[in-house]
Amino acid sequence: MSRSLNKVTLIGNLGADPEVRSTANGSRVATLSIATSRQWKNQAGEKQEKTEWHRVVLWNNKVSNLADIAERYCKKGDKVYVEGSIEYRSWQDREGQTRYTTEINGRELILLSGRGDSSESFTPSKVGAAAAGGAPRKEESLEDFPEALDAEDDDLPF
């Protein structure tokens, strides 16, 4: 049996406050701009860094209210964990030109820049409890394991 997997996991910082809008059918959607960076040393031993920008889309649906949560809790500079799938779309603009975009359709959001030492996690199963007034439970985050973020990839051949 042949299987496939389309899964994206990002940990990065928000480059702007979430942009939240309503669609024509009344659904709410939030768009996040997330920066991820990697650092390495070149052959001369100089430190190099490259930042990639990712467009993440979070929808309100029957199972979760991720757009509302992003609007309420996320702000520019926050560190977030997002899990979802990658999507490629194309459309015709007003001038008839074909436009293309690549975006992450987010299914899970964890706020790593929690107030104090906590982080908040919002997944479809937990969002119902949060919307009903219950607090989301504390999840382990990368903040609990700082050595995982500080590892340098100097031994990698690229």
N, C-alpha and C positions, 0 to 999 in steps of 0.2 A: 504494500500500500504506500502510495506517495503522499507525503505531507508537506506543508509549507508553513512558514511563520513570518509574520510581519510585526515586529515588536521593537519599539524604540524606548530607551531609558535615558533621560537627561537629568543632570544635576547642574544647575547654573543660576545665574542672577538675572532678575528682570531688568530689562533695559528701559522700561517705561511702565507706567500704571497700566493695568489691563484696559483694553478697549471693549466695552460691552454694548451690544445693540440687540434689537429685537428684529426677527425676520418678519416677512409678510404674513406668515401663519401664526405669529405670536410666540414662537420659540425664542429663547434668549441664548446668545452665544458670546463668549469672551475670547478675545485674541490676545495672546501673550507673546512678547518678544524676549526670548531667553538667550543669554550669551554663555557659551562654554569656552574655556580657554585651556590650552595645553602649553607646557613649557619644556624646553630641551636645550641641550648645549650643542652647538655646531662643532665641526672638526677643529676649529680654532679655540674651542673652549668657551666661546661667548654664549651667554644666555639668550635664547630666542623664545618668542611667545607668539601664538596665533590664536585669535578669537574667531569663533564661528557663531553666527546668529541663526536662531531657529524660530520659526513661526509656529505657535501652538494654539490650537483651537479647542476650547472647552464648551460643551453644550449642556444645557438643561434638558433632561429627558425624563421618562417615567421612573428611572432608577436613581438618578442623581441630579443635583443642582450645582454642578461644578462652575457654571458661569456666574451664578449668584455668589458662590463662595469666593471665587477669584475677585469679584468686584468688591466684596466686603472686607476680605482679609489681606489681599496682595497689594503691594505697592512697589514702585521703582526701587531697585537695589536689593530687594528680598532674595534670599537663596531659596530655591524650590527644587523639588524632585517631581518629575513628570514622567508618567509611563503611558504609552499609547502605541499608535501605528502610524506609519508614514503614508501620505496620500499625495498623488500628483494630479493636478486638475488643469484644464485648459478652458478658455472661453473666448468669445469674440467681444472686443471692446466697441465703443461707439463709432470708431473709424473703420471697423471691420477687420482690424488686426487681431491675430490669434495671440492671446496672452497665456502664460504658463505660471504655475505656482507650485511649490512644494511645501507641505505643511504637516504637522504632527496632529493627529486627532487624539487628544488626551483622554484617557479613561481613569487616571488616578493622579491625584495632586497631594503632595506632602509639603507643608510649609516648614522649611528648615530654619528660617529666621524667626523662630518662636519667641514669644515674650519671655524673658528670663531664660531658664534652661530647658524649656519644653519645646516640642514641635507638635504640630497638628497634622493629622492625616485625614484625607477625605477620599473615600472610595465609595462605590455604589452601595455596599452593605452598611457603611458607617454613616453615610449622608442622611439616611432616614432617621437615625438616632439623633444626629446633630440637628436636623430640621424639627424634630419632635421636642427639642429642648434639652436633650441629653448631651453631655460634653463628649467630644471625640476622645478616645483613649490615647494615651501617650504611646508613641511608637519609638523603637530604636531609630536613631538617625546617625548620619555620618558625623554629626557633632560629638556623638558618644565615642567615636573612634577616629580621633584627629590624625593618627598616623596613616590612615588610609588615604587621606587627602594630600599628605605631604610627600608621598613617595615620588621620587624622581625616576624618570624612565631613561637614565643614561646608558643602560645596558642594551637598549633596543637598537637594532641595526638601521633604523630610519628616523 
